[in-house]
Amino acid sequence: MKLITELNEQIKFISEEGSEGKRSLYITGPFIQTEVTNRNNRRYVREVVEKEVKRYTEQYIDKGRALGELGHPEGPSINLDRVCIKITELKQSDNDFIGKARVLETPMGIIAKNLLESGVQLGVSTRGMGSLKERNGVMEVQDDFFLATAADVVADPSAPDAFVNGIMEGVDWVWDNGVLKTKQLEQAKKIIKETSSKNLSEAKLRIFNHFLSNIKNT
């Protein structure tokens, strides 16, 4: 499985007044688009996304656990110290899935709010996992796709993030007792575990060269 990120530019930031008269800042717009070839030469089948959005809504949004980070995380896990938004809605509209998220009063949420109030252009990036299969020159996301988060807040949404797209998306991820881990990391652990103390230094050097080669080839 690959880490898959998609940048979304058609996002609006709105201010709404709550029941207690306190105003909150929200992000809203199409978080996921299907049945079109996007800038990353990827296509999402609507039925695949419908199924995953249903699961994500039931397990995360409805339970108040759908969170997004500030910036581009390096993997599928949610880092609580970087959370800045809480996704409150993800509704289907034809081939698009319109999301809404509240900017939180966390340290990262306050940074995002201050940036917005200072006129900085921000966007959102969905983050998920899944397999890709080429079809007619387009990489189609397969039915094992699942969302890690429907939205992270990112700067300069018009430019793909080189680190995430170039390195993290080139890494294979595997399930290990219900936890997603990099395939390379699990291979490294296995090599070290099976290596005698006498040859440990040589094994570590081999692993380092293996990782370096993977990065250069992504």
N, C-alpha and C positions, 0 to 999 in steps of 0.2 A: 504494500500500500504506500501511497505517496501523500505527503503533506500538500494540500491544494489551497492556494489563496487567490481570491478574486477581489480586485479593487472596484469600488463603486463611486461614481462621481455625482449621480443625480440625487444628491442628499440635501435636505433642508434642515436648518436648525431653528426650532421654534420655542417660544417661552409660553408656558401655560400656568394658570393659577390653580392651586390645589384647594381642597376643601377647607383648609385652615387659613386661606388667604396668602400662603407662601408660594412664590413663583418658582418654577423649576424649568430647566433647559432640557429640551428633547431633540433627538435626532430622528428624522423620518425620511423614508424614500424606498426605492427598490433595492433590497439587500441581495436578492438572488434573481437572476434572469435565466430562463430556460428556452430551449428550441432555437437558439441563435448561436452563431460562432462568435466568441468574444475575442478580445485583444490578445489573449494568451493562446489562441487557436484551440480553445476547448469548447465543448458543447455539453450542456446538461439536458437530459431527457426529463420532460415534465413529470412523468409518472414516478421516476426515481426520486426526484426532489420532493414531490407531494408526500411520498411515504416517509421520507426522512424528516421533513418539516413537522409532520404529525407526531413522530416520536419525540423530536426536540421540544415541541410545544408542550406535550404531555409531561415529559420528564424534567424539563428545565423552566420554560416560561411560566407554566401554570403553577409551579412550585416555588417561583421566585428565585431560581438558581441560575438563570441565563445571564451570564456576565461577559463583558468585553474589556479588553486591555487598551492602554495607551501605547501606541507604537506597534512594531512588528515582532511578535514573539518568535522564538526559534523552534518551537515544537507545538504539538496539539494540546498540551496541558494548560489549564488556566492558572496563572500566577496571581494569587490574591493581593500581593503587594503592588501589583500594577493595574488592578481593576479600576476603571473609570466610568463605566456605564452598566446599566441593568436593562436588558432587552425585555420589553413589556408586551410586544405584539409581533406576530409574523403571519400576515394574512395573504392568501392567494388572490391575485387579480389577473385573470387570463394566464399568460405565461410568466408573469412576474410574481415575486413574493415580497410584499411591502412590509417593511419592518419599522418598529418604533422603539426607541431606547431613551431612558432618562439618564442624564449626566449626574453622577453621584457626588456627594460631598467627601469623597476620599481624597488623599493627597494627589493622585493622578487625575481624578475628576476635577479638582480645583484647578490644576494646570490646564486641562483641556478647556474648562470654562473661561479662564483668563485669556487663553490664546484666541478663543472665539470672540470674546468681547473686545480684543485688541485688533480684530479684523483679519486674523490668520485664517487662510483657507484650509479646512480639514475635510477629510472624507472618511469612509468606512471600508473595511476589508473583511470579507467572510473568511473563515478558516475551517477547513475540514480535512478529512482523510478519505482516500479511495483509490481504486485502481483505474488506470486509463487504457483505452484501447483505440488504436487508429482505425478510422473509418472514412474513406474517401478524402484522405489527407487531413482530417480533423481528429483531434484527440477527444474521444467521447468518454465521459465519466460514467463508470459502471455502477451496477445496483448495490455494490457494497459501500457506497458513499455514505458518510455520516458527518454531521456538523460538530465541530469542537466548539465553535461559537458563531452566531449569525453576524456578529459585528465587532471588530476592533477599530478604534479611532486612530487614523493615520494622517500624517502630513503629506502634502503633494500627491494627491490620489491619481494624478494624471501620469505619474512615472512609476513603473513597476519597481519593487524593491529588489535590488540586485542580490542581496544576501539571501533573502528568503527564497526567491525564485531560482537563484543559481545554485545554492548549496542545500538548503533544507528540503527543497522540493526534489532534489536529486537523491535524497536518502530514502532507503526502504525502511518502512516501519512494520513491526510485527506485534501481535498480541502475546503477552506473557502473563498468564494468570489474571486476565482481565485488564492489564495495564499495557498501554502502547509504549514500546521501546524501539530504539533504532536497531536495525538488524546488525549493523556493523558493531554496535556496542555489545550485543549479545554474543557475537562471534569472538570479539576480543576477550570477553570474560571466560568463554569456553577454552580459548587457547591458553590463557594464563592459568586456569584451573588445572589443565591437563599437562602443564609444563613443570618439570622438576626445577628445584631451586638453582641447580647448577646452570641450567639453560634459560633462566628467567630473563636476564638482560637481553639476550638475543631475541627472545620472543617479544619483549616489549618494543624493541627496535623494529621488528617485523610488522607489528601492529601499527606503529607510528607511520611507517612507510606506506602501509595499506590505506590508512586514513588520508594521508597526504595525497596519494594517487587518486582517491575518490574525489577529493575537493577539486583537484586540477581538471578532472574529467567532467565535472558538472557544469 
